[in-house]
Amino acid sequence: MTGFTNDYERRVQGAYSRFGPGSNVWGSAEWGGHTINIYTNHEFIHYLFTQPFLDSQPKDGAVLADFGSSDGYVADTVSSQLRRSGHRVLPVGIDMNHMYLIAMEGRHPKVRRLRADLLNMPLPDDSVDFGILRFVLPYFSREQHSRVLGEIHRAMKKGGRFVAYNDGGFDEQTGKLYNQFFAESAAALGGWDVETIKASRNYPSCETLQETARQDGFDVRHAKDLTGEVVGFLSPEIYASRFVMDRNQKRRLTNVFRRWKKSGKLPFDDGLRLRRATYTVILEKQSF
């Protein structure tokens, strides 16, 4: 198992290997008057991923699948919270990165491990009651997003629901603005072509994700823009703390931030702090 790799896994590992010395604060955000980490805070996990399942209690117990689970932390946390509410839950963590699955075995042994590509999961049809999808779709091309959602739809039981949590604009126009900003930022750091970077960014807007999900047979129960509620920031200083860059790269990046703040098209706070755009969607597999 340790020798297996593919393009998807290399892309995931390559992205995280570029994080600089500040990567330990990746995921920091302001929520409810407190600074939290969106990946590990139990109250936030309950709010986003556990609450949507509380009113559903499958009589034979529930299978909870985290599609792109990392080390299983969220799946373990959500299943524990559901158990405290009287649910019987079997958590399953699905990931392609074998290092995450090794970590899952040691840190979260109650989570059933499954190494799989989300485009072709070895899960039976109609076998999952609750699902979680966190920041996974950008690792797939936009053309593959429907296939990912279609594969999740196949695995979900009728009436089963899952929560998608993504970076991206709530509406398509805002999504395009963020896409342009990030393409210009990356070009400033690496000298790459802006249009090429834009074409390679695979962050769907909430509007687009809902449309794709409906086409794949899901009903949209709820969608929410979290940009003003869960406030994460990006700035030249934050980039510099997380990535290795020289003085000229930081200068070019700072100029990009200044231009966009002056344009008034994206939500900046004090200084050059740009609010990170995120949203959540609760989807349910149609019962007919």
N, C-alpha and C positions, 0 to 999 in steps of 0.2 A: 504493500500500500504506500509506503513512504517514497517510492520512486516514481509514482504516477504524477503526471502534470499535463495540462493542456493550455490552450490559448486563454481560456477564461481564468484559470487559476493564475497563470503568469501575469495577466493583467491586474488581478486583485493584488497579488504580492508586489508587483512593480509599483502600483500606486502607493501602497503603504510604505514601501522602502524609501520613498522620496521624502517622507515626513522628516522634518528637522528636529532639533532639540526641544521644541515646544509642543511636539505631538502628544504629550501626555495630557494636555488640556483640550485636545480635540473633542468637540461636543459640548463645550461650555456655553451656557445660555442663561438668560434671566427669565424666570418664570414664577409667578405668584409672589413677587417681592423678594425672591431668593436667587442666588446663583447656583445652578445645578449642572450636572452632566446628563444630557438627554439619553445617553446610553445606559446609565447605571442607576439613576435616581428612582427609588421604589415608588414614590408618590406619583411621579410623572409616568412611569410604566403602567401603574394602575389606571391613571386617568386616560391614557391613550390606548392601551392594549387590553386591559382586564375589564373595565367597565362595559365595553360593547358586548361582552359575552355573559354578563351576570344574569340577564333575564332569560337565558336559554340553558336548560338542564336536560340534555339527552338522557333518556331513561337507562340506557346501557353504558353510561359514562361517555366522556368526550375525548376524541383525539385532537390534540392541539399541535399543529405543524407550524414551525418557524421556517419559512422559505428563504434561505440565506441566513443561517442562524448564528454565524460566527462561533463563539465558544459555548453557546447554549445558555448564556446568562439570562437573556430576556425570556426565553421559553421556560426556564426553571422558575424565574420570578413570577411570571404570569400564572403558571400552573399551581404554584404554591399559594398565590393569592386567591385563585379560584377554589382550591381545596378548603381554604379557610371560610369560604362562603357556602360550603356544602357540596361542591362539585366533585365528581370523580373524573380525574384527568390523566391521560397518558400523553406526555409531551414528546415531540419528535423534532430533532434539530437536523435540518437538511442543508448541507454545504458541500462545495467542491474542494475546498482547501483542507487537505488532510491534517495540516498542523492545527487548525481550529478543532477538528474532530478529536485529535489527541488531547488537546486542552480540555475539551468537553468531557472526555472520559475521566480526567482527573478532577476537574473542578465541579462538574455538574453531572454526576453519574446517574441521576434519576431521569435524565433526558435520553431518550432513545436516539442513537446516532445513525444517520443515513447519509452516505456520500453519494451525491447525485447532481447532475446537471438539471436545472429547472426546466429545460426544454424537453427533458425525457426522464421523468421521475419514476422509479420502480414502486409506485404506490398504486394500490387497487383503485378502480373507479369507485366513486361515492364512498370514500373511506375517512374523510377528514371533516370534523365538525367545526373547528375554529382554526383560522389561519392568520399569520402575521407576515408582512412583507415590508422590510425596512431598508430603504436606500439601496435597493438591489437593481432596479431597472436600468440605471445608467451603465451597468456593466454589460448590457446587451444593446445591440443596435436597435434603432427605433422600429425597424421592420420586424424585429423579433419580440417586441413588447406584447403584441397580440398573441404570439405563440406561448409566451410565458404565462399570460393570464388564461389562455385556453387550457394549458396543462394544469394549472391550479384549479380551474373550473372542473375539469375532468375528475380530479382527485377529491373535490369537495362533495359532501353529501347535499342532497336537495334541502334547501333551507339553511345550509351551513353558511357561515359568514366569516369574512376575514378583513383585517385592517391593513391598509396600505399607508405608509408614512414616507414621504418623499421630499427631497429638495426640489424646488421649482416654483414658478409663478402660479397663482391660483387660476388666472385666466390666460388665454393663449398670448395675448398682447404683452402682458407682464412677463410671461415666460420668455418671449423673444427678446425683451429688453435685458433681462438677466443673462440670457445666452450671449448677447452681443457684448455685454460688460465682461463676462468671464473670458470670452474669446480675446478681447483686447488686452485683458490682464495677462493671460498666458502668452500672448504675442510679445508683450512688453518684457516678460521674463526670459523668453527663449528666442525671440526673433522669428517666430513662425508666422505663417500667413493667417490672418484673421478669419477669412472665409473657410479655409481648410479646418481650422479649429472649430468653428461654428458647426460645420457639417458633421464633425465627429462627436459633438456633445449630444448625449442621449437622455436629457432630463425632460420628461414629459410634463406639461402643465397639468394642473388638476382637471381642467376642462377636457383636455385631450385624453387623460387617463379614464375619466368617466365615460367618454364616448367609446373608447376601445373596450372597456369592461362591459358595457351594454351590448356591444356587438358580439362579445364572447359569451353572453348569456347570463350576466349578472344584473341584479337590480342595485341601484345606488340608494342605500338607506340614509346616508349622511355624508356631507363633505364640508370641510372647514378649513379656512385660511388661517394658518398659525403664525404668520409673519409678525403680527402685532402682539401676539399673546406669548409666544415662546421666542424670546428675542436673543438670537445669536448674532454676532457681529463679525464682519470682515473689515480689515483695514491694512494699510501697508505694514504697520508694526506687527500685526498678528501674522501676516504672511511671513515676515522676516523671522519671527520666533519659531515658525513651523517648517520653513523651507530654507535651504542654503542658497543665498543669493549675494551677489557683490553689490558695490555701491551704485554702479550704473543701472543695474537691474532694479534696485529699489527706487532710484530716481525716476525711471521710466514708469514703474508701477504707480508711484505716487502721483505722477501726472495724469494717469488714467483715472484714478480715484477723483482727483480734483476736477477733471472735465465732466465726469458723470455727476458729481455733486452740484456743480454749477448748472447742469442741464435741468435739474429738478425732476428727472424722470423716474428715479429710484429713491427708496426711503433711506436717507442718511440721518443719523443722529449727530451728536456733538462731534466736531472735528471731521475726520474722514472715515467714520464708522458706518459702514453699509449694513443694513439689516439683512440677515440671511432669510431667504424666502423658503418656507416649508408649508406643507399642508397634509391633511389626513383625509382618507376616504374609507367609509365602511361599506363593504359590498356583500351582497347575499346571493347565493345561487338560487335561481328561480325554482319553485316547488313543482312546477308542471312540466 
